[in-house]
Structures are given as structure tokens and as C-alpha cells.
Amino acid sequence: MNGMIIDGTQIGNELREKLKSRIDALKERGKPPGLAVILVGENPASKVYVRMKEKACESLGIHSEKFTLPADTTQDKLLALIQQLNHDEKIHGILVQLPLPAHFNEEIVIETIIPTKDVDGFHPINIGNLVLGKPLFSPCTPAGVMELLHASNIDIKGKEAVVVGRSNIVGKPIASLLLQEHATVTICHSRTRSLADVTRRADILIAAIGKPKMITADMVKEGAVVIDVGVNRLENGKLVGDVDFEGMKDKVAAITPVPGGVGPMTITMLMANTVKSAELFS
């Protein structure tokens, strides 16, 4: 079997093309979508991600504003900036780049963003609506995973889906989204016994554990669909996912590469959530 490589860059570009007509319509109404990104400190990976988000806004014609704050900024100052942006009619999405320096309470920061501008989909109200099956904004990476499955014509209904990883940002939300599309969902984590026995049952396997090449070919069944959310940098500088791509690409029906799989979709879905907010609330 020669597995289909799911190209997140191509699928993301196709989705962005569809967004452009919606953005043009908003501009004609005098309501161009706007995204504010707040970066606190000098985390190198965060700086890269923020630049990628800026470039995506530029390419689509989304108004973007970046606020760069020093690492020793007080929490009160950050919360005041968020409140200012909550009331700014030009801004439809507010994103605080995580992780924040250790002295911040990330939960309070996220809860200060009003739910209608929480385009990351992390606010408890948005997470609650997601679990109820009525998401306003789904978290960007899980939403991107679902778009990859849809664009690749992978049927989800009735399938056994296994999610490896239980984070609030990826694992739990992706489980909810799969459940809404009638998959039978199992969530695995560091305390799961006999992990390989569970992953081998999966028709659709989502790996989001954060450990390089942890899921090996003997842990998946023939013909499974594997979505690799992990991004890990090895000592030689190479980026790899949570699954052993080379070892299993000929065993599975479809698989995402790293890089070029889920990653491009995350930023595309952030753009989509910002446009949706502008359509609904401008």
C-alpha cells in the first residue's frame, strides 16, 4: 500500500482563496477584518509564529496590528491592553501568543478576551460551546485537522478514532469535533496502559503527544488514516512529527507530513475565524 500524503499547504491555500472573496465583501461594506496579535517576551518560536501570522494577514488583506511587550510586563498592563482591544471596532480577533512568561496567569489572560474576539477558541465559553456541539470558534489546530480530513474525502462517521494527547489546545477539542461527526472516540495519554493495543484499533489516528516519532509503524493498523499534529526539532535541526512518517507511510491509507501537514492549516483556520468574527460582529 502506498499511502496518500495529505498536503496541508495545498489544502490551506485552497481555503485561503475562498476566504479572499469573503474578505473583499467585508471591505466593500467598509468593515475589513482585523486581527490583533500580542507577543510578550523574546521566545524565539513565538516570534516565528507571530511573523507567520502577520504574513498570512498581509497576503489575504486582513488588517493586522502587532503589540510587542517586554517579558517583565505586568499582568495588569497586559489585561488593560486586551480590554482596550475588546472595545476597538477595527479589531475582530485578539490573539495572545502562548506560552507567556511564568509570572502571568494564562487562564485569566484568556478569559479577559471577549468570546466574540477569541479567534484562538480558547475562552471557556467557546470551549463549552464546542463541547455542546455549537462552536462559535473552534481552536485552530483541531479545526485544521477536521478540514484536512474533509478535503481528503475521509469518511469519519462510524469510524474508530484514537487521539493520543489530552491537551486543552488540541487533544480534547479534536475529540469533541470527531464525536460531533459521529466517530467513536478514544483519548489516550501518558497514563494509558498498552498504548499500542489502543492505537492499533484506530481507523483514524490523531497524534498530538509532543514526543518525536513516538508512534511507530507497529502501532498502527494497515489502512489507517494518520494525522500528525506534533512538531519536534531534533538536535540536528530537523523537524519531525510524533509519528515515524518514513516507517509507516507505506502501511497507512493516508498520512500528514511534518512539516507541511497540520501546521499550515492552523494559521489558515486563524484567518478563517477572524473573517467569521468580522462577518458576525462588525
C-alpha positions in Angstrom: 0.0 0.0 0.0 1.3 3.5 -0.9 -0.4 6.0 1.5 -1.8 9.3 0.3 0.3 12.2 1.6 -2.2 14.8 2.8 -0.8 18.2 1.7 -1.7 20.8 4.3 0.0 23.6 2.3 -2.2 23.0 -0.8 -5.4 22.5 1.2 -4.7 25.6 3.2 -4.0 27.6 0.1 -7.3 26.5 -1.4 -9.2 27.5 1.7 -7.4 30.9 1.7 -8.5 31.5 -1.8 -12.1 31.0 -0.7 -11.6 33.4 2.2 -10.4 36.2 -0.2 -13.9 36.7 -1.7 -15.4 37.0 1.8 -12.7 39.5 2.8 -13.4 41.5 -0.3 -17.2 41.6 0.6 -16.4 42.9 4.1 -14.1 45.6 2.6 -16.9 46.7 0.3 -19.1 47.2 3.4 -16.3 49.3 5.0 -15.7 46.5 7.6 -12.3 44.9 6.8 -11.5 42.1 9.2 -8.8 43.0 11.8 -6.6 40.8 13.9 -4.5 42.0 16.9 -1.6 39.8 18.0 0.1 40.3 21.3 3.6 39.0 21.9 5.1 39.1 25.3 8.9 38.5 25.7 11.5 37.1 23.4 10.5 33.4 22.9 12.2 32.6 19.5 9.4 30.1 18.4 6.7 32.6 19.4 8.4 35.3 17.3 8.4 33.0 14.3 4.7 32.1 14.7 3.7 35.7 15.1 5.6 36.6 11.9 3.9 33.8 10.0 0.5 35.1 11.2 1.4 38.6 10.1 2.4 37.3 6.6 -0.9 35.4 6.3 -2.8 38.6 7.1 -0.8 40.6 4.6 -1.4 38.0 1.8 -5.1 37.9 2.4 -5.7 41.6 3.0 -6.6 41.3 6.7 -5.8 44.4 8.8 -3.3 43.3 11.5 -1.8 45.0 14.5 1.1 43.6 16.5 1.8 44.6 20.1 5.2 43.6 21.4 5.6 43.8 25.1 8.8 43.2 27.2 9.0 40.0 29.2 8.7 41.9 32.5 5.4 43.5 31.6 2.9 43.3 34.5 -0.2 41.2 34.1 -2.3 44.3 34.8 -0.8 46.1 31.8 -1.4 43.1 29.5 -5.1 42.9 30.7 -5.5 46.6 30.1 -4.3 46.2 26.6 -6.7 43.3 26.0 -9.6 45.4 27.3 -8.7 48.3 25.0 -8.7 45.9 22.1 -12.0 44.4 23.2 -13.6 47.8 22.6 -11.7 48.5 19.3 -14.2 48.3 16.4 -11.4 47.7 13.9 -10.3 44.5 15.7 -12.3 41.3 15.3 -9.8 38.9 16.7 -7.4 39.1 19.6 -4.6 36.6 19.9 -2.2 36.4 22.8 0.8 34.3 21.7 1.4 31.4 24.2 3.3 30.5 26.2 3.5 33.6 28.3 6.4 34.3 30.7 6.0 32.4 34.0 4.6 35.3 36.1 1.4 35.5 34.1 -1.8 33.6 34.8 -2.7 32.3 31.3 -6.2 31.4 32.3 -7.0 34.9 33.4 -5.4 36.4 30.3 -7.5 34.1 28.0 -10.7 34.8 30.0 -10.2 38.6 29.6 -10.6 38.3 25.8 -14.3 38.6 25.0 -15.6 35.4 23.5 -16.6 37.1 20.2 -13.0 38.1 19.6 -11.4 34.9 20.9 -10.3 33.6 17.5 -8.0 31.1 19.1 -11.1 29.4 20.5 -9.6 29.0 24.0 -12.1 31.0 26.1 -14.0 28.7 28.5 -17.3 29.9 26.9 -16.1 28.9 23.4 -14.7 25.6 24.7 -18.1 24.9 26.4 -20.0 25.7 23.2 -17.6 23.4 21.3 -18.4 20.5 23.7 -22.1 21.2 23.3 -21.7 20.9 19.5 -22.4 24.6 18.9 -18.9 26.1 18.4 -18.6 29.8 17.7 -14.8 29.5 17.1 -13.1 26.1 17.2 -9.4 26.1 18.3 -7.4 26.5 15.1 -5.3 23.3 15.1 -8.3 20.9 15.8 -10.4 22.8 13.2 -7.5 22.5 10.7 -7.3 18.7 11.3 -11.0 18.4 10.5 -10.6 20.4 7.3 -7.7 18.1 6.2 -10.0 15.1 6.7 -12.9 16.7 4.8 -10.7 17.9 2.0 -9.2 14.4 1.6 -12.7 12.9 1.4 -12.0 10.8 4.5 -15.3 9.5 6.0 -15.5 10.0 9.7 -19.0 8.7 10.5 -18.9 5.4 12.5 -15.1 5.2 12.4 -12.9 4.4 15.4 -10.8 7.5 16.1 -8.0 7.5 18.6 -6.5 10.7 19.8 -3.1 10.5 21.5 -2.8 13.5 23.7 -5.3 15.3 26.0 -4.2 18.9 25.9 -6.9 21.7 26.1 -5.5 23.2 22.9 -5.5 20.0 20.7 -6.4 16.7 22.2 -9.7 17.4 24.0 -11.2 19.8 21.3 -10.3 17.4 18.4 -12.0 14.6 20.3 -15.2 16.7 20.6 -15.1 17.6 16.9 -14.7 14.0 15.9 -17.5 13.0 18.2 -19.8 15.6 16.6 -19.2 13.9 13.2 -20.2 10.5 14.7 -16.8 8.9 15.2 -16.3 6.6 18.2 -13.5 8.4 20.1 -10.8 7.2 22.5 -8.4 9.6 24.1 -5.0 8.3 25.1 -2.4 9.9 27.3 0.7 9.3 29.4 -1.2 7.0 31.8 -2.8 4.9 29.1 -2.0 1.2 29.6 -0.9 -0.8 26.5 -1.0 2.3 24.2 -0.1 0.3 21.1 -3.1 -2.0 21.6 -5.4 1.0 21.6 -3.7 2.8 18.6 -3.9 -0.3 16.5 -7.7 -0.2 16.7 -7.8 3.3 15.1 -9.3 3.9 11.7 -8.3 7.5 12.2 -5.3 8.2 14.5 -4.5 11.7 15.7 -1.0 12.1 17.3 -0.7 15.1 19.5 1.7 14.0 22.3 4.8 16.1 21.7 7.3 13.3 21.5 9.3 12.8 18.3 8.5 9.7 16.3 6.8 8.1 19.3 4.1 6.4 17.2 5.8 3.7 15.2 4.6 1.6 12.3 3.8 -1.4 14.5 1.4 0.8 16.5 -1.0 1.4 13.5 -3.2 -0.9 11.6 -2.9 -1.4 7.8 -5.1 1.2 6.0 -5.4 3.7 8.9 -5.5 7.4 8.4 -2.8 9.2 10.4 -2.8 12.9 11.3 0.4 14.0 12.9 0.0 17.2 15.0 3.4 17.1 16.6 6.2 19.4 15.7 9.5 18.4 17.3 13.0 19.8 16.5 15.8 17.2 16.7 19.4 18.0 17.7 20.4 18.2 14.1 17.8 20.9 13.5 15.4 18.7 11.5 11.7 19.0 12.2 9.8 15.7 12.8 6.3 14.8 14.0 5.0 12.5 16.7 4.8 9.6 14.2 7.5 7.7 12.3 6.5 9.0 8.9 9.0 7.1 6.8 8.3 3.9 8.7 4.6 3.9 8.3 3.8 5.9 5.1 3.5 2.7 3.0 1.3 0.9 5.6 -1.4 3.5 6.0 -4.1 4.8 3.7 -3.3 8.5 4.3 -0.8 10.5 6.4 0.2 14.1 7.0 3.9 15.0 6.7 5.8 17.3 9.1 6.3 20.0 8.1 3.6 20.7 5.5 0.7 18.9 7.1 -1.3 20.3 10.0 0.9 23.4 10.5 -0.2 25.4 7.5 -3.8 24.7 8.4 -3.5 26.1 11.9 -2.8 29.6 10.6 -5.4 29.3 7.8 -8.1 28.5 10.4 -7.0 31.5 12.5 -7.6 33.6 9.4 -11.0 31.9 8.9 -12.0 32.6 12.5 -11.1 36.2 12.1 -13.1 36.6 9.0 -16.1 34.8 10.6 -15.9 37.2 13.6 -15.9 40.2 11.2 -18.9 38.8 9.4 -20.9 38.1 12.6 -20.0 41.0 14.8 -19.0 44.0 12.6 
